[in-house]
Amino acid sequence: MPEELSIDFIDVYSPNGEGTINQWVSEILAGVEPKVDSRIYHWVHIRDAESAHRILSSNGIRGRFQLCGRRAWTQQMVVDEIRRLWLRFENSMNHTHTIDSLSEIPSPAAVQYSGARRRPDLAPLHNALVECGTDGWRPMTAMRVGLMECIAHSFEQI
């Protein structure tokens, strides 16, 4: 039996981080097109990752786990959402909203990625969290919310 808790954090992003999502946000805010990336990601917000770690630790769970988001994301899905959110932000700051700009914009989560996902096995993490009395691995931070936080942090840095 493993002596300690070990978690491989995969595709975890933070609003004040320097990772891939943060680079895409910074580039879009600067008016630069992000370099094309064909990788498939399984993004998860740092809050959800920290919460899972805290629950496992406080319940004395040992073992090695992989942690990432449940949904597959392409760069294009994420970058399109960053652009939409940034445009809304700019329109709010400049008081230039139109009926179209305020219309409901579908979330990128509404688009289903249909290619090969190759997601890490989340079953051990899910089962360990269930064992701790939770509903299992169910990240709570919506991608749109996390991206808005990334945009806000990047904007503050300008």
Backbone as JSON Lines, residues from 0, in Angstrom:
{"i":0,"aa":"M","n":[0.84,-1.19,0.0],"ca":[0.0,0.0,0.0],"c":[0.89,1.25,0.0]}
{"i":1,"aa":"P","n":[0.6,2.21,-0.88],"ca":[1.41,3.43,-0.94],"c":[1.39,4.17,0.4]}
{"i":2,"aa":"E","n":[2.52,4.78,0.73],"ca":[2.67,5.47,2.01],"c":[2.13,6.9,1.99]}
{"i":3,"aa":"E","n":[1.92,7.45,0.8],"ca":[1.52,8.85,0.73],"c":[0.54,9.1,-0.4]}
{"i":4,"aa":"L","n":[0.0,10.28,-0.4],"ca":[-0.9,10.72,-1.46],"c":[-0.07,11.4,-2.54]}
{"i":5,"aa":"S","n":[-0.25,10.97,-3.78],"ca":[0.45,11.56,-4.91],"c":[-0.57,11.81,-6.02]}
{"i":6,"aa":"I","n":[-0.65,13.05,-6.48],"ca":[-1.61,13.39,-7.53],"c":[-0.86,14.0,-8.71]}
{"i":7,"aa":"D","n":[-1.09,13.45,-9.89],"ca":[-0.57,14.02,-11.13],"c":[-1.61,15.04,-11.6]}
{"i":8,"aa":"F","n":[-1.3,16.32,-11.5],"ca":[-2.21,17.37,-11.93],"c":[-2.01,17.6,-13.42]}
{"i":9,"aa":"I","n":[-3.04,17.35,-14.2],"ca":[-2.96,17.42,-15.67],"c":[-3.95,18.48,-16.16]}
{"i":10,"aa":"D","n":[-3.49,19.4,-16.99],"ca":[-4.32,20.45,-17.58],"c":[-5.05,21.28,-16.53]}
{"i":11,"aa":"V","n":[-4.37,21.55,-15.42],"ca":[-4.92,22.42,-14.38],"c":[-4.51,23.85,-14.73]}
{"i":12,"aa":"Y","n":[-5.48,24.77,-14.67],"ca":[-5.17,26.16,-14.96],"c":[-5.57,27.04,-13.78]}
{"i":13,"aa":"S","n":[-4.92,28.19,-13.7],"ca":[-5.16,29.14,-12.64],"c":[-5.26,30.53,-13.24]}
{"i":14,"aa":"P","n":[-6.2,31.34,-12.78],"ca":[-6.32,32.7,-13.33],"c":[-5.03,33.5,-13.26]}
{"i":15,"aa":"N","n":[-4.24,33.3,-12.22],"ca":[-2.99,34.06,-12.1],"c":[-1.77,33.23,-12.48]}
{"i":16,"aa":"G","n":[-2.01,32.18,-13.25],"ca":[-0.92,31.3,-13.67],"c":[-0.21,31.8,-14.91]}
{"i":17,"aa":"E","n":[0.69,30.98,-15.39],"ca":[1.46,31.31,-16.6],"c":[1.37,30.18,-17.61]}
{"i":18,"aa":"G","n":[0.31,29.38,-17.52],"ca":[0.16,28.22,-18.38],"c":[-0.4,28.56,-19.75]}
{"i":19,"aa":"T","n":[-0.77,27.53,-20.45],"ca":[-1.24,27.64,-21.83],"c":[-2.45,28.55,-21.95]}
{"i":20,"aa":"I","n":[-3.47,28.33,-21.12],"ca":[-4.67,29.18,-21.19],"c":[-4.3,30.63,-20.94]}
{"i":21,"aa":"N","n":[-3.45,30.89,-19.97],"ca":[-3.05,32.25,-19.66],"c":[-2.33,32.89,-20.84]}
{"i":22,"aa":"Q","n":[-1.53,32.1,-21.55],"ca":[-0.84,32.62,-22.73],"c":[-1.85,32.98,-23.81]}
{"i":23,"aa":"W","n":[-2.85,32.1,-24.02],"ca":[-3.87,32.38,-25.03],"c":[-4.63,33.66,-24.67]}
{"i":24,"aa":"V","n":[-4.99,33.81,-23.41],"ca":[-5.72,35.0,-22.97],"c":[-4.86,36.24,-23.21]}
{"i":25,"aa":"S","n":[-3.61,36.21,-22.78],"ca":[-2.73,37.37,-22.97],"c":[-2.59,37.73,-24.44]}
{"i":26,"aa":"E","n":[-2.45,36.73,-25.3],"ca":[-2.31,37.0,-26.73],"c":[-3.58,37.62,-27.3]}
{"i":27,"aa":"I","n":[-4.73,37.1,-26.93],"ca":[-5.99,37.65,-27.45],"c":[-6.19,39.07,-26.96]}
{"i":28,"aa":"L","n":[-5.89,39.35,-25.7],"ca":[-6.02,40.7,-25.17],"c":[-5.08,41.67,-25.88]}
{"i":29,"aa":"A","n":[-3.94,41.15,-26.36],"ca":[-2.96,41.97,-27.08],"c":[-3.27,42.05,-28.57]}
{"i":30,"aa":"G","n":[-4.33,41.36,-29.02],"ca":[-4.69,41.38,-30.43],"c":[-3.85,40.45,-31.29]}
{"i":31,"aa":"V","n":[-3.21,39.48,-30.65],"ca":[-2.35,38.53,-31.35],"c":[-3.08,37.19,-31.46]}
{"i":32,"aa":"E","n":[-2.95,36.56,-32.6],"ca":[-3.56,35.25,-32.81],"c":[-2.69,34.17,-32.16]}
{"i":33,"aa":"P","n":[-3.26,33.39,-31.22],"ca":[-2.45,32.32,-30.61],"c":[-1.97,31.31,-31.65]}
{"i":34,"aa":"K","n":[-0.77,30.82,-31.45],"ca":[-0.2,29.8,-32.32],"c":[-1.1,28.56,-32.28]}
{"i":35,"aa":"V","n":[-1.37,27.99,-33.45],"ca":[-2.27,26.84,-33.55],"c":[-1.71,25.66,-32.76]}
{"i":36,"aa":"D","n":[-2.59,25.04,-32.02],"ca":[-2.24,23.92,-31.14],"c":[-3.28,22.82,-31.38]}
{"i":37,"aa":"S","n":[-2.84,21.64,-31.78],"ca":[-3.79,20.57,-32.09],"c":[-4.02,19.61,-30.93]}
{"i":38,"aa":"R","n":[-3.42,19.89,-29.79],"ca":[-3.56,19.02,-28.63],"c":[-4.99,19.04,-28.09]}
{"i":39,"aa":"I","n":[-5.39,17.96,-27.49],"ca":[-6.67,17.88,-26.79],"c":[-6.38,18.03,-25.31]}
{"i":40,"aa":"Y","n":[-7.12,18.93,-24.67],"ca":[-6.93,19.2,-23.25],"c":[-8.15,18.73,-22.46]}
{"i":41,"aa":"H","n":[-7.92,18.55,-21.18],"ca":[-9.01,18.22,-20.24],"c":[-8.87,19.19,-19.08]}
{"i":42,"aa":"W","n":[-9.21,20.46,-19.35],"ca":[-8.98,21.55,-18.42],"c":[-9.78,21.39,-17.13]}
{"i":43,"aa":"V","n":[-9.14,21.83,-16.05],"ca":[-9.82,21.9,-14.76],"c":[-9.22,23.08,-14.0]}
{"i":44,"aa":"H","n":[-10.07,23.82,-13.31],"ca":[-9.66,25.0,-12.55],"c":[-8.88,24.58,-11.31]}
{"i":45,"aa":"I","n":[-7.92,25.38,-10.93],"ca":[-7.09,25.1,-9.77],"c":[-7.92,24.94,-8.49]}
{"i":46,"aa":"R","n":[-9.03,25.67,-8.35],"ca":[-9.88,25.54,-7.16],"c":[-10.4,24.13,-7.01]}
{"i":47,"aa":"D","n":[-10.82,23.53,-8.12],"ca":[-11.34,22.16,-8.08],"c":[-10.23,21.17,-7.75]}
{"i":48,"aa":"A","n":[-9.06,21.4,-8.33],"ca":[-7.92,20.51,-8.06],"c":[-7.51,20.6,-6.59]}
{"i":49,"aa":"E","n":[-7.44,21.83,-6.07],"ca":[-7.07,22.01,-4.66],"c":[-8.11,21.41,-3.72]}
{"i":50,"aa":"S","n":[-9.37,21.54,-4.08],"ca":[-10.44,20.99,-3.25],"c":[-10.33,19.46,-3.18]}
{"i":51,"aa":"A","n":[-10.1,18.83,-4.32],"ca":[-9.96,17.37,-4.33],"c":[-8.76,16.95,-3.49]}
{"i":52,"aa":"H","n":[-7.65,17.66,-3.63],"ca":[-6.45,17.33,-2.85],"c":[-6.73,17.47,-1.36]}
{"i":53,"aa":"R","n":[-7.39,18.54,-0.99],"ca":[-7.72,18.79,0.42],"c":[-8.61,17.68,0.99]}
{"i":54,"aa":"I","n":[-9.62,17.27,0.23],"ca":[-10.53,16.22,0.69],"c":[-9.79,14.9,0.86]}
{"i":55,"aa":"L","n":[-8.99,14.54,-0.12],"ca":[-8.24,13.28,-0.04],"c":[-7.26,13.31,1.13]}
{"i":56,"aa":"S","n":[-6.55,14.42,1.28],"ca":[-5.57,14.54,2.37],"c":[-6.24,14.46,3.74]}
{"i":57,"aa":"S","n":[-7.32,15.2,3.9],"ca":[-7.97,15.24,5.22],"c":[-8.63,13.92,5.59]}
{"i":58,"aa":"N","n":[-8.84,13.06,4.61],"ca":[-9.41,11.74,4.88],"c":[-8.36,10.64,4.91]}
{"i":59,"aa":"G","n":[-7.1,11.04,4.85],"ca":[-6.01,10.07,4.96],"c":[-5.89,9.11,3.78]}
{"i":60,"aa":"I","n":[-6.38,9.54,2.63],"ca":[-6.3,8.68,1.43],"c":[-4.85,8.64,0.95]}
{"i":61,"aa":"R","n":[-4.41,7.45,0.6],"ca":[-3.06,7.26,0.06],"c":[-3.17,6.66,-1.33]}
{"i":62,"aa":"G","n":[-2.15,6.88,-2.1],"ca":[-2.12,6.31,-3.44],"c":[-1.77,7.36,-4.46]}
{"i":63,"aa":"R","n":[-1.65,6.89,-5.69],"ca":[-1.32,7.79,-6.8],"c":[-2.56,7.95,-7.68]}
{"i":64,"aa":"F","n":[-2.89,9.2,-7.98],"ca":[-4.08,9.52,-8.76],"c":[-3.72,10.49,-9.88]}
{"i":65,"aa":"Q","n":[-4.51,10.43,-10.93],"ca":[-4.43,11.42,-12.01],"c":[-5.64,12.32,-11.88]}
{"i":66,"aa":"L","n":[-5.42,13.62,-12.07],"ca":[-6.5,14.59,-11.92],"c":[-6.49,15.52,-13.12]}
{"i":67,"aa":"C","n":[-7.62,15.61,-13.79],"ca":[-7.81,16.55,-14.89],"c":[-9.31,16.77,-15.03]}
{"i":68,"aa":"G","n":[-9.71,17.62,-15.97],"ca":[-11.12,17.82,-16.21],"c":[-11.73,16.61,-16.89]}
{"i":69,"aa":"R","n":[-13.04,16.56,-16.9],"ca":[-13.75,15.43,-17.48],"c":[-14.01,15.6,-18.98]}
{"i":70,"aa":"R","n":[-14.1,16.83,-19.43],"ca":[-14.47,17.13,-20.82],"c":[-13.25,17.4,-21.69]}
{"i":71,"aa":"A","n":[-13.31,16.94,-22.92],"ca":[-12.24,17.2,-23.89],"c":[-12.45,18.58,-24.52]}
{"i":72,"aa":"W","n":[-11.36,19.35,-24.62],"ca":[-11.4,20.69,-25.2],"c":[-10.32,20.81,-26.26]}
{"i":73,"aa":"T","n":[-10.68,21.41,-27.39],"ca":[-9.67,21.77,-28.37],"c":[-9.25,23.21,-28.1]}
{"i":74,"aa":"Q","n":[-8.12,23.58,-28.65],"ca":[-7.7,24.98,-28.52],"c":[-8.76,25.9,-29.12]}
{"i":75,"aa":"Q","n":[-9.28,25.53,-30.27],"ca":[-10.24,26.39,-30.96],"c":[-11.46,26.66,-30.1]}
{"i":76,"aa":"M","n":[-11.96,25.64,-29.41],"ca":[-13.12,25.81,-28.53],"c":[-12.83,26.85,-27.44]}
{"i":77,"aa":"V","n":[-11.66,26.75,-26.84],"ca":[-11.3,27.64,-25.73],"c":[-11.01,29.05,-26.25]}
{"i":78,"aa":"V","n":[-10.24,29.14,-27.32],"ca":[-9.89,30.45,-27.87],"c":[-11.13,31.19,-28.35]}
{"i":79,"aa":"D","n":[-12.07,30.5,-28.97],"ca":[-13.32,31.15,-29.39],"c":[-14.07,31.72,-28.19]}
{"i":80,"aa":"E","n":[-14.1,30.98,-27.1],"ca":[-14.78,31.47,-25.9],"c":[-14.04,32.66,-25.29]}
{"i":81,"aa":"I","n":[-12.72,32.6,-25.27],"ca":[-11.95,33.75,-24.75],"c":[-12.28,34.99,-25.58]}
{"i":82,"aa":"R","n":[-12.31,34.84,-26.9],"ca":[-12.61,35.99,-27.78],"c":[-14.0,36.56,-27.48]}
{"i":83,"aa":"R","n":[-14.99,35.68,-27.33],"ca":[-16.37,36.14,-27.04],"c":[-16.42,36.88,-25.71]}
{"i":84,"aa":"L","n":[-15.79,36.31,-24.7],"ca":[-15.81,36.94,-23.38],"c":[-15.05,38.26,-23.38]}
{"i":85,"aa":"W","n":[-13.93,38.3,-24.09],"ca":[-13.15,39.54,-24.17],"c":[-13.95,40.63,-24.89]}
{"i":86,"aa":"L","n":[-14.65,40.28,-25.96],"ca":[-15.48,41.24,-26.68],"c":[-16.57,41.79,-25.77]}
{"i":87,"aa":"R","n":[-17.21,40.92,-25.01],"ca":[-18.24,41.37,-24.06],"c":[-17.64,42.31,-23.02]}
{"i":88,"aa":"F","n":[-16.48,41.96,-22.54],"ca":[-15.8,42.8,-21.55],"c":[-15.51,44.18,-22.14]}
{"i":89,"aa":"E","n":[-14.93,44.2,-23.35],"ca":[-14.63,45.47,-24.0],"c":[-15.9,46.29,-24.24]}
{"i":90,"aa":"N","n":[-16.96,45.63,-24.69],"ca":[-18.22,46.33,-24.92],"c":[-18.76,46.94,-23.63]}
{"i":91,"aa":"S","n":[-18.6,46.23,-22.53],"ca":[-19.05,46.76,-21.24],"c":[-18.22,47.98,-20.83]}
{"i":92,"aa":"M","n":[-16.92,47.87,-20.99],"ca":[-16.03,48.97,-20.6],"c":[-16.25,50.21,-21.47]}
{"i":93,"aa":"N","n":[-16.56,49.99,-22.74],"ca":[-16.73,51.11,-23.69],"c":[-18.18,51.52,-23.89]}
{"i":94,"aa":"H","n":[-19.1,50.87,-23.17],"ca":[-20.55,51.14,-23.3],"c":[-21.0,51.01,-24.75]}
{"i":95,"aa":"T","n":[-20.55,49.93,-25.41],"ca":[-20.85,49.75,-26.83],"c":[-21.65,48.47,-27.1]}
{"i":96,"aa":"H","n":[-22.35,47.99,-26.1],"ca":[-23.14,46.77,-26.33],"c":[-24.25,47.03,-27.34]}
{"i":97,"aa":"T","n":[-24.58,45.98,-28.06],"ca":[-25.71,45.99,-28.98],"c":[-26.63,44.84,-28.55]}
{"i":98,"aa":"I","n":[-27.76,44.75,-29.18],"ca":[-28.67,43.63,-28.88],"c":[-27.95,42.31,-29.15]}
{"i":99,"aa":"D","n":[-27.23,42.24,-30.27],"ca":[-26.51,41.01,-30.6],"c":[-25.41,40.7,-29.59]}
{"i":100,"aa":"S","n":[-24.7,41.71,-29.14],"ca":[-23.6,41.45,-28.21],"c":[-24.1,41.0,-26.84]}
{"i":101,"aa":"L","n":[-25.34,41.33,-26.53],"ca":[-25.92,40.91,-25.25],"c":[-26.76,39.64,-25.36]}
{"i":102,"aa":"S","n":[-26.92,39.16,-26.58],"ca":[-27.69,37.92,-26.78],"c":[-26.95,36.76,-26.16]}
{"i":103,"aa":"E","n":[-27.7,35.75,-25.82],"ca":[-27.1,34.55,-25.21],"c":[-26.11,33.93,-26.17]}
{"i":104,"aa":"I","n":[-24.91,33.76,-25.69],"ca":[-23.85,33.13,-26.48],"c":[-23.71,31.71,-25.98]}
{"i":105,"aa":"P","n":[-23.81,30.74,-26.87],"ca":[-23.67,29.35,-26.4],"c":[-22.28,29.1,-25.81]}
{"i":106,"aa":"S","n":[-22.26,28.37,-24.75],"ca":[-21.0,28.02,-24.11],"c":[-20.23,27.04,-24.98]}
{"i":107,"aa":"P","n":[-18.9,27.07,-24.93],"ca":[-18.14,26.07,-25.69],"c":[-18.42,24.67,-25.17]}
{"i":108,"aa":"A","n":[-18.92,24.57,-23.95],"ca":[-19.25,23.26,-23.39],"c":[-20.42,22.64,-24.15]}
{"i":109,"aa":"A","n":[-21.18,23.47,-24.87],"ca":[-22.31,22.95,-25.65],"c":[-21.83,22.21,-26.89]}
{"i":110,"aa":"V","n":[-20.58,22.46,-27.28],"ca":[-20.0,21.79,-28.44],"c":[-19.34,20.5,-27.95]}
{"i":111,"aa":"Q","n":[-19.74,19.42,-28.54],"ca":[-19.16,18.14,-28.15],"c":[-17.97,17.82,-29.03]}
{"i":112,"aa":"Y","n":[-16.85,17.54,-28.4],"ca":[-15.67,17.11,-29.14],"c":[-15.87,15.65,-29.48]}
{"i":113,"aa":"S","n":[-15.68,15.3,-30.75],"ca":[-15.99,13.93,-31.17],"c":[-14.76,13.1,-31.51]}
{"i":114,"aa":"G","n":[-13.57,13.67,-31.4],"ca":[-12.35,12.92,-31.73],"c":[-11.88,12.05,-30.59]}
{"i":115,"aa":"A","n":[-10.71,11.47,-30.77],"ca":[-10.11,10.64,-29.72],"c":[-9.77,11.52,-28.52]}
{"i":116,"aa":"R","n":[-10.13,11.06,-27.34],"ca":[-9.96,11.89,-26.15],"c":[-8.7,11.56,-25.37]}
{"i":117,"aa":"R","n":[-8.4,10.31,-25.22],"ca":[-7.21,9.87,-24.48],"c":[-7.1,10.52,-23.11]}
{"i":118,"aa":"R","n":[-8.22,10.65,-22.44],"ca":[-8.24,11.25,-21.11],"c":[-7.62,10.29,-20.1]}
{"i":119,"aa":"P","n":[-6.87,10.82,-19.16],"ca":[-6.37,9.96,-18.09],"c":[-7.52,9.28,-17.37]}
{"i":120,"aa":"D","n":[-7.22,8.17,-16.73],"ca":[-8.24,7.39,-16.02],"c":[-8.61,8.11,-14.72]}
{"i":121,"aa":"L","n":[-9.81,8.64,-14.68],"ca":[-10.28,9.37,-13.5],"c":[-11.03,8.5,-12.51]}
{"i":122,"aa":"A","n":[-11.25,7.23,-12.86],"ca":[-12.02,6.34,-11.98],"c":[-11.4,6.2,-10.59]}
{"i":123,"aa":"P","n":[-10.09,5.99,-10.46],"ca":[-9.52,5.88,-9.11],"c":[-9.74,7.16,-8.28]}
{"i":124,"aa":"L","n":[-9.56,8.33,-8.89],"ca":[-9.79,9.6,-8.19],"c":[-11.26,9.71,-7.79]}
{"i":125,"aa":"H","n":[-12.14,9.44,-8.73],"ca":[-13.57,9.51,-8.47],"c":[-13.96,8.59,-7.31]}
{"i":126,"aa":"N","n":[-13.5,7.35,-7.37],"ca":[-13.84,6.37,-6.34],"c":[-13.29,6.76,-4.98]}
{"i":127,"aa":"A","n":[-12.07,7.3,-4.94],"ca":[-11.48,7.73,-3.67],"c":[-12.27,8.89,-3.07]}
{"i":128,"aa":"L","n":[-12.74,9.8,-3.91],"ca":[-13.54,10.92,-3.42],"c":[-14.9,10.45,-2.92]}
{"i":129,"aa":"V","n":[-15.49,9.45,-3.6],"ca":[-16.74,8.86,-3.13],"c":[-16.52,8.22,-1.76]}
{"i":130,"aa":"E","n":[-15.39,7.54,-1.63],"ca":[-15.02,6.9,-0.35],"c":[-14.92,7.94,0.78]}
{"i":131,"aa":"C","n":[-14.61,9.18,0.42],"ca":[-14.51,10.27,1.4],"c":[-15.87,10.89,1.71]}
{"i":132,"aa":"G","n":[-16.92,10.38,1.08],"ca":[-18.27,10.89,1.35],"c":[-18.74,11.99,0.42]}
{"i":133,"aa":"T","n":[-18.02,12.2,-0.68],"ca":[-18.44,13.22,-1.65],"c":[-19.18,12.54,-2.81]}
{"i":134,"aa":"D","n":[-19.56,13.33,-3.79],"ca":[-20.2,12.79,-4.99],"c":[-19.17,12.31,-6.0]}
{"i":135,"aa":"G","n":[-17.91,12.3,-5.61],"ca":[-16.86,11.87,-6.53],"c":[-16.24,13.05,-7.24]}
{"i":136,"aa":"W","n":[-15.54,12.78,-8.33],"ca":[-14.84,13.83,-9.08],"c":[-15.82,14.56,-9.97]}
{"i":137,"aa":"R","n":[-16.26,15.69,-9.49],"ca":[-17.2,16.55,-10.22],"c":[-16.73,17.99,-10.1]}
{"i":138,"aa":"P","n":[-15.82,18.41,-10.97],"ca":[-15.35,19.8,-10.9],"c":[-16.51,20.77,-10.94]}
{"i":139,"aa":"M","n":[-16.45,21.8,-10.11],"ca":[-17.56,22.74,-9.96],"c":[-17.39,24.04,-10.75]}
{"i":140,"aa":"T","n":[-16.17,24.4,-11.1],"ca":[-15.93,25.68,-11.77],"c":[-16.16,25.53,-13.27]}
{"i":141,"aa":"A","n":[-17.17,26.22,-13.77],"ca":[-17.47,26.19,-15.2],"c":[-16.31,26.83,-15.98]}
{"i":142,"aa":"M","n":[-16.05,26.3,-17.15],"ca":[-14.96,26.82,-17.99],"c":[-15.14,28.31,-18.25]}
{"i":143,"aa":"R","n":[-16.35,28.73,-18.52],"ca":[-16.61,30.14,-18.82],"c":[-16.23,31.02,-17.62]}
{"i":144,"aa":"V","n":[-16.55,30.59,-16.43],"ca":[-16.21,31.34,-15.22],"c":[-14.69,31.41,-15.06]}
{"i":145,"aa":"G","n":[-14.04,30.28,-15.22],"ca":[-12.59,30.25,-15.11],"c":[-11.91,31.14,-16.14]}
{"i":146,"aa":"L","n":[-12.43,31.13,-17.37],"ca":[-11.84,31.99,-18.41],"c":[-12.07,33.46,-18.09]}
{"i":147,"aa":"M","n":[-13.24,33.79,-17.54],"ca":[-13.49,35.19,-17.15],"c":[-12.5,35.62,-16.07]}
{"i":148,"aa":"E","n":[-12.2,34.72,-15.15],"ca":[-11.22,35.03,-14.11],"c":[-9.84,35.24,-14.73]}
{"i":149,"aa":"C","n":[-9.48,34.41,-15.71],"ca":[-8.19,34.56,-16.4],"c":[-8.12,35.9,-17.13]}
{"i":150,"aa":"I","n":[-9.21,36.26,-17.79],"ca":[-9.26,37.54,-18.51],"c":[-9.13,38.7,-17.52]}
{"i":151,"aa":"A","n":[-9.86,38.64,-16.41],"ca":[-9.78,39.72,-15.42],"c":[-8.37,39.86,-14.88]}
{"i":152,"aa":"H","n":[-7.72,38.75,-14.58],"ca":[-6.36,38.82,-14.06],"c":[-5.41,39.39,-15.11]}
{"i":153,"aa":"S","n":[-5.52,38.93,-16.35],"ca":[-4.64,39.43,-17.41],"c":[-4.88,40.92,-17.65]}
{"i":154,"aa":"F","n":[-6.14,41.34,-17.6],"ca":[-6.47,42.75,-17.82],"c":[-5.85,43.61,-16.73]}
{"i":155,"aa":"E","n":[-5.86,43.12,-15.51],"ca":[-5.26,43.87,-14.4],"c":[-3.75,44.02,-14.58]}
{"i":156,"aa":"Q","n":[-3.13,43.13,-15.33],"ca":[-1.69,43.17,-15.54],"c":[-1.27,44.15,-16.65]}
{"i":157,"aa":"I","n":[-2.26,44.58,-17.44],"ca":[-1.95,45.47,-18.58],"c":[-1.65,46.88,-18.09]}
